[in-house]
């Protein structure tokens, strides 16, 4: 008999770098058993729009490469720009990281596929167990791999499967790069408390904490997004 895991609570915490909505976009489906988070590059024509299309497609398609092609097709349907300047900018294209996570086997494992430095954290309660595809704060750089909106080749996704059956209280958190780097740089003695705050604090407390961390230099000023299932 195929036993489906119970529906869980979805937590979203975000703080854009600027006053707008930022360039991070996420999607979910199947009662929170499929999650995607994409970090659009602000240097492109429409990083936020491309990240949104990519996140939605990743949740709909079983294959991440097929999802990229579906997102590209949808974006091409937008047509040419209104003027030569917009057309030239659209021709240059947009880029985004990509992370999609699927809960499998009745909640006993998760499959993840990623391009770039948006990170999946697997936790047991508030204790971090593993992270993917980045596992150390020093691994973040200024030029992560990205999925191109106007590319013709299929991007190279890194894929992995992680068991959950040995965890008492499995939780999943998808986190964009600056916040992920901050979490990975936390000394081991403080990691449980940090994750208890990130997963349990109200949105206003998260924003206040993030701004304070940015002022002290412990957190890079960037779009910050956390998408978690608890």
C-alpha positions as CSV (number, residue, x, y, z in Angstrom):
1,X,0.0,0.0,0.0
2,X,1.3,3.4,-0.9
3,X,1.2,5.6,2.3
4,X,1.4,9.3,1.7
5,X,3.1,11.4,4.3
6,X,0.9,13.9,6.2
7,X,0.7,17.5,4.9
8,X,3.1,19.8,6.7
9,X,3.4,23.5,7.4
10,X,5.1,25.6,4.8
11,X,7.2,28.5,6.1
12,X,8.4,31.4,3.9
13,X,10.8,34.0,5.1
14,X,12.3,36.7,2.8
15,X,14.0,40.0,2.8
16,X,14.8,41.6,-0.6
17,X,18.0,43.5,-0.9
18,X,16.2,46.6,-2.2
19,X,12.7,48.0,-1.6
20,X,11.2,46.0,-4.4
21,X,10.3,42.3,-4.5
22,X,13.8,41.1,-5.2
23,X,14.7,38.4,-7.7
24,X,14.2,35.2,-5.6
25,X,11.2,33.1,-6.6
26,X,9.8,29.8,-5.3
27,X,7.0,27.3,-6.0
28,X,5.5,24.2,-4.4
29,X,3.1,21.5,-5.2
30,X,1.6,18.2,-4.1
31,X,0.9,19.4,-0.5
32,X,4.4,20.6,0.0
33,X,6.0,17.4,-1.2
34,X,7.6,19.2,-4.2
35,X,9.5,22.5,-3.6
36,X,11.6,24.7,-5.8
37,X,13.6,27.9,-5.1
38,X,15.4,29.9,-7.8
39,X,17.6,33.0,-7.4
40,X,17.3,35.2,-10.4
41,X,20.4,37.2,-11.4
42,X,19.8,40.9,-11.2
43,X,22.3,41.5,-14.0
44,X,20.0,40.0,-16.6
45,X,16.9,41.4,-18.4
46,X,14.3,39.9,-16.1
47,X,15.9,37.7,-13.4
48,X,12.8,37.6,-11.3
49,X,10.5,36.7,-14.2
50,X,12.9,33.9,-15.4
51,X,13.3,32.6,-11.8
52,X,9.5,32.5,-11.4
53,X,9.0,30.6,-14.7
54,X,11.8,28.2,-13.8
55,X,10.5,27.5,-10.3
56,X,7.0,26.8,-11.5
57,X,8.2,24.5,-14.2
58,X,10.5,22.6,-11.9
59,X,7.5,21.8,-9.6
60,X,5.4,20.5,-12.6
61,X,8.0,18.4,-14.4
62,X,9.5,15.1,-13.1
63,X,12.7,15.8,-15.1
64,X,14.6,19.0,-14.3
65,X,16.0,19.3,-17.8
66,X,12.5,19.0,-19.3
67,X,11.4,21.7,-16.8
68,X,14.1,24.1,-18.1
69,X,12.9,23.6,-21.7
70,X,9.3,24.1,-20.6
71,X,10.2,27.4,-18.9
72,X,12.2,28.6,-21.9
73,X,9.3,27.8,-24.2
74,X,6.9,29.8,-22.0
75,X,9.3,32.7,-21.9
76,X,9.7,32.7,-25.7
77,X,5.9,33.0,-26.0
78,X,6.2,36.5,-24.5
79,X,7.4,37.6,-27.9
80,X,9.7,40.5,-28.8
81,X,10.1,43.6,-26.7
82,X,8.1,46.7,-27.2
83,X,11.0,48.7,-28.6
84,X,14.6,48.2,-29.8
85,X,16.1,48.7,-26.3
86,X,13.8,46.2,-24.6
87,X,14.3,43.8,-27.5
88,X,18.0,44.0,-27.2
89,X,17.8,43.5,-23.4
90,X,15.5,40.5,-23.8
91,X,17.9,39.1,-26.5
92,X,20.7,39.2,-23.9
93,X,18.6,37.1,-21.6
94,X,18.2,36.3,-18.0
95,X,19.8,33.8,-15.6
96,X,18.9,32.0,-12.4
97,X,20.0,29.3,-10.0
98,X,17.7,26.3,-9.7
99,X,16.9,24.0,-6.8
100,X,14.1,21.4,-6.8
101,X,13.3,18.9,-4.0
102,X,10.9,16.0,-4.1
103,X,9.7,13.9,-1.2
104,X,9.7,10.2,-2.2
105,X,8.8,6.8,-0.9
106,X,6.0,7.9,1.5
107,X,8.3,10.5,3.1
108,X,11.2,8.1,3.6
109,X,13.6,10.0,1.2
110,X,14.1,13.2,-0.7
111,X,15.5,13.7,-4.2
112,X,17.2,17.0,-5.0
113,X,18.5,18.6,-8.2
114,X,20.5,21.8,-8.3
115,X,22.3,24.3,-10.5
116,X,24.2,27.0,-8.6
117,X,24.4,27.9,-4.9
118,X,20.8,27.8,-3.7
119,X,21.0,25.2,-0.9
120,X,18.8,22.4,0.6
121,X,19.2,21.9,4.3
122,X,17.9,18.7,5.8
123,X,17.3,18.9,9.6
124,X,16.2,16.6,12.4
125,X,14.1,19.0,14.3
126,X,16.4,22.0,14.5
127,X,19.6,20.1,14.1
128,X,21.2,20.4,10.7
129,X,22.0,17.0,9.2
130,X,23.3,17.8,5.7
131,X,23.2,20.4,3.0
132,X,23.2,20.2,-0.7
133,X,24.9,21.1,-3.1
134,X,27.0,23.3,-0.9
135,X,28.3,22.1,2.5
136,X,30.7,24.8,3.6
137,X,30.5,28.6,3.8
138,X,33.8,29.0,2.0
139,X,32.4,27.3,-1.1
140,X,30.2,30.3,-2.1
141,X,31.7,32.6,-4.8
142,X,30.7,35.4,-7.0
143,X,30.1,33.3,-10.1
144,X,27.8,30.3,-9.4
145,X,26.5,28.1,-12.2
146,X,23.3,29.5,-13.6
147,X,20.5,28.4,-15.9
148,X,20.3,30.6,-18.9
149,X,16.9,31.7,-20.2
150,X,18.1,31.9,-23.8
151,X,20.4,28.9,-23.8
152,X,20.0,26.0,-26.2
153,X,21.9,23.4,-24.2
154,X,20.6,21.6,-21.2
155,X,22.1,22.8,-18.0
156,X,24.1,20.3,-15.9
157,X,22.1,19.6,-12.8
158,X,23.8,18.0,-9.7
159,X,21.4,15.4,-8.3
160,X,21.3,13.4,-5.1
161,X,19.0,11.4,-2.9
162,X,18.9,11.5,0.9
163,X,17.2,9.1,3.3
164,X,14.9,10.6,5.9
165,X,13.8,7.3,7.6
166,X,16.4,7.7,10.4
167,X,15.3,11.2,11.4
168,X,12.9,11.7,14.3
169,X,11.5,15.0,13.0
170,X,12.7,15.6,9.4
171,X,12.5,19.1,8.1
172,X,13.5,20.6,4.7
173,X,14.7,24.1,4.2
174,X,15.6,25.7,0.8
175,X,17.7,28.8,1.2
176,X,19.3,31.3,-1.2
177,X,23.0,31.8,-1.1
178,X,23.7,34.7,1.3
179,X,21.4,33.2,4.0
180,X,22.8,29.7,3.4
181,X,26.3,31.0,3.8
182,X,25.4,32.6,7.1
183,X,23.8,29.3,8.3
184,X,26.9,27.3,7.3
185,X,29.3,29.7,9.0
186,X,27.5,29.5,12.4
187,X,29.7,27.6,14.9
188,X,28.5,24.1,15.6
189,X,27.5,25.0,19.2
190,X,25.0,27.6,18.0
191,X,23.5,25.9,14.9
192,X,20.5,24.3,16.6
193,X,19.6,27.7,18.2
194,X,20.0,29.5,14.9
195,X,17.7,27.1,13.1
196,X,15.2,27.1,15.9
197,X,15.0,30.9,15.3
198,X,14.9,30.7,11.5
199,X,12.1,28.2,11.5
200,X,10.2,29.5,14.5
201,X,10.4,33.3,14.5
202,X,7.7,35.5,13.0
203,X,8.5,37.4,9.8
204,X,9.1,40.7,11.5
205,X,11.7,39.1,13.9
206,X,13.4,37.5,11.0
207,X,13.7,40.8,9.1
208,X,15.0,42.6,12.1
209,X,17.6,39.9,12.8
210,X,18.7,39.9,9.1
211,X,19.2,43.6,9.0
212,X,21.2,43.5,12.2
213,X,23.4,40.7,10.8
214,X,23.9,42.7,7.6
215,X,25.0,45.7,9.7
216,X,27.6,43.7,11.5
217,X,28.9,42.1,8.3
218,X,28.0,38.5,9.3
219,X,25.4,38.4,6.6
220,X,25.9,39.5,3.0
221,X,23.4,42.1,1.8
222,X,21.5,40.3,-0.9
223,X,18.0,39.0,-1.5
224,X,17.3,36.5,1.3
225,X,14.8,33.7,1.1
226,X,14.0,30.6,3.1
227,X,11.4,28.1,2.1
228,X,10.8,25.4,4.6
229,X,8.5,22.4,5.3
230,X,8.2,21.5,8.9
